[in-house]
Amino acid sequence: MSSPSPRRDRPRVAGRGPQDTNAPAKALRIFGSILAPTTVLTALLFYFGNQHANWFCRWFGVEYTTLGLTASDYLIRSSDGMFVPLVAVACTGLAALWGSRLLKAVLPPRRWRQLLRWAVPVAVVLGVVLISVGLSGVVAPSWLYRLAGLPGLCIATGFLLFPLADRLHLVRTGRRAAQATAVAQWTFTFVLVTIGLFWAVTDYSAAVGENRGYQVELELASQPQAVVYAAKDLGLRGRGITSSVCAEGAAYRYRYDGLVLVLQSGGSYFLLPRSWNRADGVAVLLPRTNDVRVEFSPLGASRSAEC
């Protein structure tokens, strides 16, 4: 009769828990279950688009709520403020991942362990520095005002470095952290990183909206012509706007030239004089009614001066 085979399970070393290899994935699933619903993601996109529209209109001195922008308008605008941050985060993550794998494959085991030993304190110190820079954006927002999104990115990156440093330390020493502790650590990290990214995208969306307003101002001289016809005198006055009275009996008695359409939404036309500037410019909001007609033509096209 053969003797029973010895147990292959080694006794657990005191103070060590199960391996935490899957801890980040489990923490991400827990956190993703909170943000996964479509309503939450839609609300975030709506908020970013709202910031973009607010600062775009503020460049022209217009209160954005008067335009009656739709939910689709906000969602479309949100992509303008999210594209660069998402690409930057994805590229940075891939570069860090590929770089670490390349170094591990190229360096001898001894040099790789030495690199990990130095990487742990460097990651901790760098995390503290980045978080301090990010918090300075709360204490003194004017310091980093021109660096849109930097405080939020510093917060997100700084808090991400701490669990990474802990993981590098465990890999170098061969220790294992308790599964529950690792999952909780990564869950809290994802919360803080998400808050930092949310802050960064919010600031960046506002900066992009303001920059889009500046671009519109620079390109006014090359935009298509917009001619407004109205049944009643609208009293449109401003530098570059010319008004004329049409013949008696015309359906639209008044004509206004020298305007450019910026956008139309919510039943309103948002127009600017072609020579508009922030020093003395006036924006025009016209209701979209049967008493107002707007015609467009390419820049430089010959138009009849008659109504």
SETOR-371226 format. One line per 5 residues: number of its first residue (from 1); their letters; for each residue x, y negated, z negated of N, C-alpha, C, O, CB. Coordinates in steps of 0.1 Angstrom, whole numbers. Each point is the difference from the previous one (the first is absolute). Glycine has a CB too. Layout:
N
NUM = a = X,Y,Z,X,Y,Z,X,Y,Z,X,Y,Z,X,Y,Z; ...
***
This chain:
307
1 = mssps = 9,12,0,-9,-12,0,9,-12,0,9,-2,-9,-28,14,-3; 17,-21,22,8,-12,1,-3,-10,-11,-12,-1,-5,13,5,30; 9,-11,-29,-2,-10,-11,-6,-12,6,2,-3,12,18,11,-24; -28,-15,4,-7,-12,5,10,-10,4,10,-2,-6,-30,7,-8; 17,-12,25,9,-11,5,0,-12,-10,-10,-3,-6,6,10,30
6 = prrdr = 16,-12,-26,0,-12,-9,-8,-12,5,-2,-1,12,25,9,-19; -27,-16,-3,-8,-12,4,9,-10,8,11,-2,-4,-26,5,-17; 9,-8,31,7,-9,9,-2,-15,-5,8,-9,4,-10,25,15; -8,-18,-27,-3,-13,-5,10,-4,-11,1,7,-10,-25,-5,16; 32,-12,-4,9,-4,-10,-7,-8,-11,-10,-7,3,28,6,15
11 = prvag = -13,2,-30,-6,-7,-11,2,-15,3,10,-5,4,-6,23,-20; -15,-26,13,0,-14,3,9,-7,-10,0,2,-12,-23,-1,21; 32,-9,-4,9,-8,-9,-7,-10,-8,-9,-7,5,28,11,11; -16,-5,-28,-7,-10,-9,2,-14,5,11,-4,4,-8,19,-24; -14,-22,20,0,-14,5,-1,-2,14,1,-11,5,13,6,-24
16 = rgpqd = -16,16,27,-2,-1,14,-13,6,4,-5,10,-5,30,-8,8; -32,-9,6,-13,4,5,1,5,14,11,2,5,-22,-18,-19; 0,19,20,0,5,14,6,-10,9,1,-12,-3,-21,25,-1; 25,-8,16,7,-9,9,-10,-10,6,-12,3,2,28,15,4; -11,-30,-4,-9,-12,4,2,-2,15,-2,-12,4,4,2,-27
21 = tnapa = 1,20,31,2,-3,14,-13,-6,7,2,-8,8,14,27,-8; -27,-14,-4,-12,-4,7,-7,-12,-8,-11,-3,3,8,26,6; 9,-28,-19,-6,-11,-8,-4,-12,8,-11,-5,-1,24,13,-18; -4,-13,28,-4,-12,8,-12,3,9,-9,-8,1,33,0,-1; -24,20,6,-12,3,9,-13,1,-8,-10,-5,4,26,18,11
26 = kalri = -15,-7,-27,-12,1,-9,-5,-13,-4,-12,-3,0,19,26,-8; 3,-32,4,-4,-13,-5,-6,-8,12,-9,-8,-2,28,9,-15; -13,1,29,-6,-8,11,-14,5,4,-8,-8,4,31,5,4; -26,16,-10,-13,5,2,-10,-6,-10,-11,-3,3,21,24,7; -5,-22,-23,-9,-5,-10,-3,-15,3,-12,-4,-1,21,20,-16
31 = fgsil = 1,-23,20,-2,-15,3,-7,-2,13,-8,-9,1,29,4,-13; -19,14,22,-7,-1,13,-15,3,-1,-8,-6,7,29,12,4; -24,2,-21,-14,3,-2,-8,-12,-5,-12,-1,2,18,24,-7; 1,-33,0,-6,-12,-5,-2,-10,12,-11,-6,1,21,9,-24; 0,-4,32,0,-9,11,-5,5,13,-2,-7,9,20,-4,-20
36 = apttv = -21,24,11,-4,7,12,-14,-5,5,-1,-1,13,15,20,-20; -24,-22,-1,-13,-3,5,1,-12,10,8,-9,-2,-18,17,-19; 3,-7,32,0,-10,11,-3,-13,-5,5,-10,4,-11,27,12; -4,-18,-26,-4,-13,-5,12,-8,-7,1,-12,2,-24,22,-5; 31,-3,-4,11,-6,-6,10,-6,10,5,-11,-1,-7,26,-19
41 = ltall = 6,-6,30,9,-5,10,-6,-11,8,7,-10,4,3,33,-2; -23,-22,1,-6,-11,8,0,-13,-8,2,-11,5,-16,27,6; 12,-15,-24,0,-12,-9,14,-6,0,1,-13,0,-19,22,-14; 29,-1,14,13,-5,0,3,-7,14,6,-11,0,1,29,-16; -11,-12,27,2,-7,13,-8,-13,1,5,-10,5,-1,33,5
46 = fyfgn = -16,-23,-16,-8,-12,0,6,-11,-7,0,-11,4,-20,25,-3; 27,-10,-13,6,-10,-8,12,-6,7,2,-12,0,-9,24,-20; 15,-4,26,12,-5,8,-4,-9,11,6,-10,3,7,31,-9; -24,-17,13,-5,-8,11,-6,-13,-5,2,-10,7,-7,30,6; -1,-20,-25,-5,-12,-6,12,-10,-3,-2,-12,3,-17,25,-13
51 = qhanw = 30,-8,5,11,-8,-3,6,-6,13,3,-12,1,2,26,-21; -5,-6,31,5,-5,13,-8,-11,5,5,-10,4,4,33,1; -23,-21,-5,-9,-10,5,0,-13,-8,0,-11,5,-14,29,4; 15,-16,-22,0,-12,-9,12,-9,3,-2,-12,1,-9,26,-19; 23,-9,19,12,-8,2,1,-5,14,6,-10,3,5,22,-21
56 = fcrwf = -17,-4,28,0,-5,13,-9,-12,2,4,-10,6,-1,33,2; -15,-23,-14,-9,-12,1,5,-11,-9,-2,-12,3,-17,27,1; 26,-12,-15,5,-11,-9,11,-8,8,1,-12,-4,-6,26,-16; 12,-8,29,10,-8,8,-7,-11,7,6,-11,2,8,31,1; -27,-19,1,-7,-10,7,-9,-8,-9,-8,-9,5,9,23,16
61 = gveyt = -1,-11,-34,-8,-8,-9,-14,5,0,-9,-8,-4,24,-11,7; -18,31,1,-14,5,1,-2,11,-11,9,8,-2,-9,-13,27; -11,4,-31,-4,10,-10,-5,13,8,-10,-1,7,4,-17,-25; 13,29,16,-3,11,9,-14,6,-2,-5,6,9,29,-1,-10; -30,-7,-11,-13,5,-2,-11,-6,8,-11,5,2,18,0,-25
66 = tlglt = -4,-17,28,-10,-7,9,-1,6,13,-10,-3,8,15,-18,-20; 5,29,16,-1,6,13,-9,13,1,-3,4,11,26,-13,-7; -26,14,-15,-9,12,0,7,12,6,-7,7,8,-13,-22,-8; 33,17,-2,7,11,6,-7,14,-5,-4,1,-11,26,-15,12; -22,23,9,-6,13,-3,10,10,-6,12,-3,-1,-28,-1,20
71 = asdyl = 11,15,-24,9,10,-6,10,5,11,11,3,-3,-29,4,-14; 13,-6,29,9,5,11,11,-10,2,12,4,3,-31,8,8; 16,-25,-12,11,-10,1,10,1,-10,12,0,3,-28,-15,6; 12,18,-22,10,1,-10,8,13,1,12,0,-2,-27,-12,-13; 9,23,19,7,13,2,10,-1,11,11,5,-1,-31,7,-7
76 = irssd = 17,-19,19,9,-2,11,12,-9,-4,11,3,4,-30,0,13; 16,-13,-24,11,-9,-5,9,7,-10,12,-3,-1,-27,-16,5; 10,29,-11,8,7,-10,12,7,6,11,1,-6,-31,2,-8; 18,2,26,11,7,7,12,-9,3,12,4,0,-29,11,10; 14,-28,-8,11,-10,3,9,-1,-12,12,-3,1,-27,-9,15
81 = gmfvp = 10,13,-28,8,-2,-12,5,13,-6,8,-1,-10,-21,-19,5; 9,31,10,4,13,-5,11,7,8,7,9,-4,-29,-7,-7; 23,-5,24,8,7,9,15,0,-4,6,10,-1,-22,-16,19; 21,-6,-20,15,-1,-4,3,6,-13,9,8,-1,-8,-29,14; -9,19,-24,3,7,-13,0,15,1,9,6,-6,-19,-26,-6
86 = lvava = 0,25,19,-1,15,1,12,6,8,5,10,-4,-30,-12,2; 28,-5,13,12,5,7,13,-1,-8,8,9,1,-20,-16,21; 13,-4,-29,12,-2,-8,1,11,-11,11,5,-2,-12,-30,6; -10,28,-11,0,10,-10,3,14,6,8,7,-6,-24,-21,-8; 10,17,25,2,13,6,14,2,5,6,10,-2,-30,-10,9
91 = ctgla = 30,-11,-1,13,1,5,11,1,-11,9,8,1,-16,-21,19; 4,6,-31,9,1,-11,0,13,-7,10,6,-3,-14,-30,-1; -8,30,3,-1,13,-6,6,11,9,7,9,-6,-28,-16,-5; 19,6,24,7,10,9,15,-2,0,7,10,0,-27,-10,14; 25,-12,-15,14,-2,0,6,5,-13,11,6,1,-14,-26,13
96 = alwgs = -3,18,-25,5,6,-13,0,15,0,9,6,-4,-17,-26,-8; -3,26,18,-1,14,0,11,7,9,7,9,-4,-32,-11,0; 26,-4,16,9,6,10,15,-3,-5,8,9,2,-25,-13,17; 19,-7,-25,13,-3,-5,5,9,-11,11,5,0,-15,-29,6; -5,27,-15,3,9,-11,3,14,5,9,7,-4,-23,-20,-12
101 = rllka = 6,18,26,2,13,5,13,1,8,7,10,0,-32,-7,1; 28,-14,6,12,0,8,12,1,-9,10,7,2,-21,-20,16; 11,5,-29,11,0,-9,2,13,-7,11,5,-2,-15,-29,-2; -7,30,0,1,13,-6,5,11,9,8,9,-4,-27,-15,-10; 16,5,27,6,10,10,14,-3,3,7,10,3,-30,-8,6
106 = vlppr = 28,-14,-9,13,-4,4,10,1,-11,11,5,1,-21,-20,16; 6,10,-29,9,0,-12,3,14,-6,-10,8,0,2,-32,-4; 19,26,-1,3,13,-7,-9,0,-13,-3,-11,-5,27,12,14; -27,10,-15,-8,1,-12,5,-9,-11,-7,-6,-7,1,29,13; 20,-23,-8,5,-8,-11,-2,-15,2,-4,-7,-9,21,25,5
111 = rwrql = -15,-22,16,-2,-15,4,-15,-3,-1,-3,-11,-5,23,11,19; -28,9,-11,-15,-2,-1,-4,-2,-14,-8,-9,-3,4,22,24; 9,-5,-30,-3,-1,-14,5,-13,-6,-6,-7,-8,7,32,6; 11,-29,6,5,-13,-4,-8,-12,5,-3,-9,-7,26,19,7; -28,-8,12,-9,-11,5,-13,-1,-8,-5,-11,-2,15,15,25
116 = lrwav = -16,8,-26,-12,0,-8,3,-6,-14,-9,-7,-5,1,27,17; 19,-18,-18,4,-5,-13,0,-15,0,-4,-7,-9,17,28,4; -8,-27,16,1,-14,1,-13,-6,5,-4,-12,-3,28,14,8; -32,6,2,-13,-6,5,-10,-2,-11,-8,-9,1,12,21,21; -4,-4,-33,-9,-1,-10,0,-14,-7,-10,-7,-1,11,32,-3
121 = pvavv = 11,-29,-1,1,-13,-7,-3,-12,10,-5,-10,-3,21,20,-14; -11,-8,29,-2,-10,11,-15,-2,2,-5,-12,1,27,17,10; -29,6,-10,-15,-1,3,-7,-7,-12,-9,-8,2,10,29,12; 3,-18,-26,-6,-6,-12,2,-15,0,-9,-8,-2,12,30,-11; 10,-26,15,3,-14,-1,-6,-7,11,-6,-11,-2,28,16,-8
126 = lgvvl = -22,0,22,-7,-6,12,-15,-1,-3,-6,-10,4,24,19,12; -24,1,-22,-14,-1,-3,-3,-11,-10,-10,-7,2,8,31,2; 10,-26,-14,-2,-11,-10,1,-13,7,-8,-9,-2,17,23,-16; 1,-16,27,2,-12,7,-12,-3,9,-5,-12,0,30,15,0; -29,7,8,-12,-3,9,-12,-3,-8,-8,-9,4,18,25,12
131 = isvgl = -13,-9,-27,-12,-4,-8,1,-14,-5,-10,-7,-1,7,32,-5; 15,-29,1,2,-13,-5,-3,-11,11,-6,-10,-3,23,19,-14; -12,-6,29,-3,-9,11,-14,-1,3,-6,-11,2,28,16,8; -29,7,-10,-14,0,3,-8,-7,-11,-10,-8,3,13,29,9; 0,-20,-25,-7,-6,-10,2,-15,0,-8,-8,-5,10,28,-9
136 = sgvva = 10,-25,19,2,-14,2,-10,-7,9,-3,-12,-1,27,16,-3; -30,5,13,-10,-6,9,-13,-3,-8,-8,-7,5,18,20,14; -12,-7,-30,-11,-3,-9,3,-12,-9,-9,-8,-1,2,33,1; 19,-25,-6,3,-11,-9,2,-13,8,-5,-10,-5,16,27,-10; -4,-17,26,2,-12,8,-2,3,15,9,3,7,8,-11,-24
141 = pswly = -30,8,21,-3,4,14,7,-8,11,2,4,11,-24,3,-20; 25,-20,5,6,-9,10,14,5,4,5,-4,11,-18,-15,-20; 20,27,1,14,4,3,0,8,12,9,-1,9,-4,1,-33; -15,9,26,1,10,11,-12,-3,10,-4,9,7,15,8,-22; -16,-29,15,-12,-3,8,3,2,15,-9,6,7,2,-22,-24
146 = rlagl = 19,13,21,3,1,15,4,14,4,1,3,12,6,-26,-13; -6,32,-9,3,14,3,-12,8,-2,-1,7,-11,25,-10,4; -33,3,16,-13,6,-2,1,15,-2,7,7,8,-17,-25,6; 4,23,-24,-1,15,-3,12,5,-7,0,11,-5,-12,-9,25; 23,-10,-22,12,5,-7,-3,4,-15,5,10,-4,9,-25,19
151 = pglci = -21,7,-23,-2,4,-14,-7,13,-1,4,9,-8,-5,-33,2; -9,26,14,-8,13,0,9,12,4,0,10,-6,-21,-23,11; 29,11,6,9,10,4,11,4,-11,3,11,-1,-7,-19,25; 8,-3,-31,10,3,-10,-6,8,-11,6,9,-6,6,-31,11; -24,19,-9,-7,7,-10,-2,15,4,3,9,-8,-15,-30,0
156 = atgfl = 7,23,20,-2,14,5,13,8,0,0,11,-4,-20,-20,18; 30,3,-8,13,7,2,6,2,-14,6,11,-2,-3,-21,25; -3,0,-32,6,2,-13,-6,11,-8,8,8,-6,-3,-32,6; -18,25,-1,-6,10,-8,2,14,7,0,10,-7,-17,-27,-2; 18,17,22,3,13,7,14,6,-3,2,12,0,-19,-19,18
161 = lfpla = 26,-2,-21,14,4,-2,2,8,-13,8,8,-1,-1,-28,14; -16,17,-23,2,6,-13,-3,15,0,9,8,-4,-15,-29,-6; -5,26,16,-2,15,0,9,6,10,4,12,-2,-28,-16,-3; 29,-3,15,10,5,10,13,3,-8,7,10,3,-18,-22,17; 15,2,-28,12,2,-8,-1,11,-9,9,8,-2,-5,-32,3
166 = drlhl = -16,26,-7,-2,11,-9,1,13,7,6,10,-5,-21,-24,-9; 10,15,26,0,12,8,14,3,4,4,12,0,-27,-16,8; 31,-6,-4,14,2,4,8,6,-12,8,8,2,-10,-27,15; -1,13,-29,7,5,-12,-3,15,-3,8,8,-3,-9,-32,-6; -12,28,11,-4,14,-2,7,9,10,4,11,-3,-26,-19,-6
171 = vrtgr = 22,3,22,7,8,10,15,2,-3,5,11,2,-22,-19,15; 23,-2,-21,15,0,-3,3,9,-12,9,8,0,-7,-31,10; -10,22,-20,2,8,-13,-6,14,1,3,9,-9,-2,-30,-3; -10,24,21,-7,13,1,-11,2,-10,-4,11,-2,25,-3,10; -25,-19,-14,-11,1,-10,-14,0,8,-1,-4,11,16,-7,-29
176 = raaqa = -25,14,10,-13,-1,5,-9,-7,-9,0,2,-12,3,20,24; -12,-31,-7,-9,-7,-9,-13,7,0,-4,7,9,15,-29,-4; -19,20,-16,-13,6,-1,-9,-5,11,1,-12,4,2,14,-29; -11,7,30,-9,-3,12,-9,-11,-4,-2,-10,8,4,33,0; -9,-23,-20,-9,-10,-3,6,-14,-1,-5,-10,4,-8,28,-16
181 = tavaq = 25,-18,6,7,-13,-2,4,-6,14,-1,-12,2,10,20,-24; -4,1,31,4,-5,13,-12,-5,8,1,-10,7,18,27,-7; -30,-10,0,-12,-4,7,-5,-14,-6,-3,-8,8,-3,32,-3; 6,-25,-18,-5,-13,-6,10,-11,4,-5,-11,3,-5,23,-22; 23,-9,19,9,-11,4,-2,-4,14,0,-12,3,17,22,-19
186 = wtftf = -18,-1,25,-2,-4,14,-14,-6,2,-1,-9,9,17,28,-2; -26,-15,-14,-13,-7,2,1,-14,-4,-5,-9,7,-6,31,-12; 17,-25,-7,1,-14,-4,9,-8,9,-2,-12,3,-1,19,-26; 13,0,29,9,-7,10,-8,-4,12,2,-11,5,18,24,-14; -28,-4,14,-8,-3,12,-10,-11,-3,-2,-8,9,4,32,-1
191 = vlvti = -7,-25,-20,-9,-11,-3,8,-13,1,-5,-10,6,-9,25,-21; 25,-16,8,8,-12,0,5,-4,14,0,-11,4,7,16,-27; -3,5,31,5,-2,13,-11,-6,9,2,-9,8,15,28,-10; -29,-13,0,-12,-5,8,-3,-14,-3,-4,-8,8,-5,31,-7; 9,-26,-14,-2,-14,-4,10,-10,6,-4,-10,5,-6,18,-27
196 = glfwa = 23,-4,22,10,-8,6,-2,-2,15,1,-11,6,14,19,-23; -19,3,24,-3,0,15,-12,-9,2,0,-7,10,11,30,-7; -21,-21,-11,-12,-8,2,3,-15,-1,-5,-8,8,-9,26,-18; 22,-22,0,5,-14,-2,8,-4,12,-2,-11,5,2,14,-30; 9,5,30,8,-3,12,-8,-3,12,1,-10,7,17,23,-17
201 = vtdys = -28,-3,13,-8,-2,12,-9,-12,-1,-3,-7,10,4,32,-6; -6,-28,-16,-9,-11,-2,8,-13,3,-5,-9,8,-8,21,-26; 25,-14,13,8,-12,3,3,0,14,0,-11,6,9,11,-29; -5,11,29,4,0,14,-12,-3,9,2,-7,10,16,24,-15; -30,-12,2,-11,-3,8,-3,-15,0,-4,-6,10,-6,29,-15
206 = aavge = 11,-29,-7,-2,-15,-1,10,-7,8,-3,-10,7,-7,13,-30; 23,1,23,10,-7,7,-2,2,15,2,-9,8,14,13,-27; -20,8,23,-2,2,15,-12,-8,5,1,-6,10,8,29,-13; -20,-24,-6,-11,-8,4,4,-15,2,-4,-6,10,-11,22,-22; 23,-21,3,5,-14,1,9,-1,12,-1,-11,8,-1,8,-32
211 = nrgyq = 10,12,27,9,0,12,-8,0,13,4,-6,10,14,17,-24; -29,-3,14,-8,1,12,-7,-14,2,-1,-4,12,-3,29,-16; 0,-32,-6,-5,-13,1,10,-10,6,-3,-8,9,-12,12,-28; 28,-3,15,10,-8,5,3,3,15,2,-9,8,8,8,-30; -11,14,26,2,4,14,-12,-6,9,3,-5,11,9,26,-19
216 = velel = -24,-20,2,-11,-6,8,2,-15,2,-2,-5,11,-13,22,-21; 20,-24,0,3,-14,2,10,-3,11,-2,-9,8,-3,6,-33; 15,11,25,11,-2,10,-5,3,14,5,-5,10,12,11,-27; -27,3,18,-4,5,13,-13,-7,5,-6,4,11,16,18,-16; -15,-32,-2,-12,-7,4,1,-6,14,-9,0,8,5,-5,-32
221 = asqpq = 16,0,27,1,-7,13,-1,9,12,-2,-4,11,16,-12,-23; -12,29,9,0,10,11,-13,9,0,-1,9,8,26,-9,-8; -34,-3,-9,-12,8,-1,-11,-4,11,0,-11,5,5,14,-30; -14,6,28,-11,-4,10,-8,-12,-5,-1,-2,-12,0,26,19; -5,-31,3,-8,-11,-3,-14,4,-6,-6,10,5,19,-24,13
226 = avvya = -18,7,-27,-13,2,-5,-8,-14,1,5,-10,-6,3,29,-10; -19,-18,23,-8,-12,2,-13,2,-7,-7,10,2,18,-16,20; -15,-3,-31,-12,1,-8,-11,-9,6,2,-12,3,11,17,-24; -24,1,24,-12,-8,4,-11,1,-11,-2,10,-6,7,-5,31; -11,-17,-28,-10,0,-11,-12,-8,4,1,-10,8,18,12,-25
231 = akdlg = -30,2,12,-13,-7,3,0,-14,-7,-6,-9,4,-6,31,-1; 19,-22,-15,0,-13,-8,15,-3,-2,9,8,1,-32,-3,-12; 24,-18,7,14,-5,-2,5,7,-13,-6,-2,-11,1,-20,22; 16,29,-9,6,7,-12,10,-8,-8,4,3,-11,-7,18,24; 6,-33,-7,9,-9,-7,14,6,-1,7,-3,-10,-26,-6,-3
236 = lrgrg = 23,17,22,14,6,0,10,-11,3,0,-5,11,-9,28,-5; 17,-26,-16,11,-10,2,13,5,-4,0,8,-10,-17,-26,7; 27,14,9,13,5,-4,10,-2,11,-3,-2,12,-7,19,-27; 23,-17,11,11,-3,10,0,12,10,1,11,-3,12,-24,-14; -15,9,30,0,9,11,-14,5,5,-1,6,10,23,1,-19
241 = itssv = -32,-11,1,-14,4,4,-6,-12,8,0,-11,-5,-3,26,-16; -2,-12,32,-7,-10,9,-15,4,1,-3,12,2,25,-17,11; -30,-5,-15,-15,3,1,-5,-8,12,4,-11,3,-6,15,-28; -9,1,31,-7,-7,11,-14,3,-1,-5,11,-5,25,-10,20; -29,-10,-9,-14,2,0,-4,4,13,3,-6,10,-6,-12,-28
246 = caega = -5,29,19,-5,5,12,-12,-8,6,-5,-9,-7,13,32,0; -12,-20,19,-11,-7,6,-13,2,-8,-2,10,-7,13,-7,30; -20,-13,-21,-13,1,-7,-7,12,5,-1,3,12,0,-28,-14; -6,32,-7,-7,12,4,7,13,0,-5,11,2,-8,-26,11; 26,14,-16,9,13,0,-4,7,-13,-3,-5,-10,22,-6,23
251 = ayryr = -18,25,-12,-3,8,-12,10,-3,-11,-4,1,-12,-6,17,27; 22,-20,-11,10,-4,-10,6,-13,3,6,-2,10,0,26,-14; -10,-34,-5,3,-14,3,15,-4,-3,5,-10,5,-29,5,-9; 31,13,-4,13,-4,-5,10,11,3,-2,12,-1,-9,-27,-17; 23,10,22,11,9,4,12,-4,-8,3,-12,-1,-13,16,24
256 = ydglv = 18,6,-28,12,-2,-8,11,8,6,-1,13,1,-13,-18,-22; 25,-1,25,12,6,6,11,-1,-10,0,-7,-10,-8,2,33; 19,13,-20,12,-1,-8,0,10,-12,8,-2,-10,-6,-22,17; -10,34,-7,-2,9,-11,6,14,4,0,3,12,-20,-16,-20; 23,21,-2,5,13,1,-8,9,-10,-1,-3,-11,24,-4,19
261 = lvlqs = -28,18,-3,-7,9,-9,10,9,-7,8,7,6,-28,-7,9; 20,0,-29,9,8,-8,-7,14,-2,7,10,2,3,-30,-13; -22,20,7,-7,13,-2,-15,-3,-1,-4,-11,-3,23,22,-8; -27,-1,13,-15,-1,-1,-4,12,-8,2,12,3,-5,-24,19; -4,9,-33,-5,11,-9,-11,-5,-8,-1,-12,-4,23,23,4
266 = ggsyf = -32,-3,-4,-10,-3,-9,-9,-11,5,-6,-8,-8,21,14,-10; -16,-7,31,-9,-11,6,6,-14,0,-8,-9,1,-11,23,-9; 32,-15,7,7,-13,0,12,0,10,6,11,1,-14,-15,-25; 10,-7,30,12,-2,8,10,-8,-8,-3,-10,-6,-10,10,27; 25,5,-22,11,-7,-6,9,-5,10,7,7,7,-8,8,-27
271 = llprs = 1,-29,22,7,-7,11,10,-10,-6,-2,-5,-11,-18,8,26; 31,-5,-7,10,-10,-4,3,-9,12,-1,5,11,11,11,-28; -7,-28,15,4,-9,11,14,6,5,8,5,-8,-20,-26,-2; 14,19,23,12,6,5,13,-7,-6,10,7,0,-23,-2,22; 12,-17,-26,11,-7,-6,0,0,-15,5,-9,-7,-4,-6,27
276 = wnrad = -8,25,-26,-1,1,-15,13,2,-7,9,7,6,-31,3,-2; 24,-17,-15,11,3,-9,-4,-2,-14,-11,-5,-3,27,-3,20; -9,13,-27,-4,1,-14,0,-14,-6,-6,-2,-10,16,25,9; -3,-33,7,1,-13,-6,-13,-7,0,-4,-6,-10,28,5,17; -31,1,5,-12,-8,1,-11,8,8,-10,-6,4,23,-15,-6
281 = gvavl = -11,34,4,-9,8,8,-13,3,-7,0,1,-13,19,8,25; -30,-7,-5,-13,3,-5,-5,13,7,0,0,13,-5,-25,-19; 1,35,-1,-6,12,6,-15,-2,2,-6,-7,-8,24,21,-3; -23,-7,21,-14,-2,3,-7,14,-1,4,10,6,1,-30,9; -16,20,-23,-8,12,-1,-14,-3,6,-7,-9,-5,19,17,-16
286 = lprtn = -16,-1,31,-13,-2,7,-9,12,-2,5,11,3,6,-27,14; -23,14,-20,-9,12,0,-3,4,14,-1,-7,9,-10,-1,-31; 9,21,23,-3,6,13,-15,0,2,-7,10,-4,28,5,3; -26,-25,7,-14,-2,2,-3,-3,15,9,-1,8,-12,-7,-32; -10,8,27,-4,-3,14,3,-15,4,0,-3,12,-18,21,-14
291 = dvrve = 20,-26,-8,3,-14,2,14,-3,4,4,-11,3,-22,5,-18; 27,16,14,14,-1,2,4,10,10,-3,12,-1,7,-21,-22; 4,5,33,5,9,10,15,-2,1,5,-11,1,-27,12,12; 30,10,-13,15,-1,1,4,7,13,-3,11,2,6,-12,-27; 5,-6,33,5,6,12,15,0,-1,7,-8,-6,-26,-1,20
296 = fsplg = 25,19,-7,15,2,-1,5,1,14,-7,5,10,5,7,-32; 15,-16,24,7,1,12,14,1,-2,5,-5,-11,-23,-8,23; 26,19,-3,15,1,-2,6,-13,-1,-5,-10,5,5,32,7; 11,-23,-19,7,-13,-1,5,-4,14,6,7,7,1,-1,-31; -10,-19,27,4,-6,12,-10,2,12,2,-5,10,21,9,-17
301 = asrsa = -34,4,4,-10,2,10,-7,-13,2,-3,-8,-9,0,32,4; 0,-27,18,-8,-13,3,-14,2,-4,-7,9,4,22,-15,15; -20,-4,-27,-14,0,-4,-7,-12,4,7,-11,0,-1,25,-19; -18,-14,23,-8,-12,3,-2,-8,-12,-3,5,-11,-8,7,30; 12,-25,-18,-2,-9,-11,-15,-2,-3,-3,-6,-10,25,-6,15
306 = ec = -30,17,4,-14,-2,-2,-6,11,-9,6,10,-1,-7,-21,24; -10,8,-29,-7,9,-9,-7,11,8,-6,9,-6,3,-27,-11
***
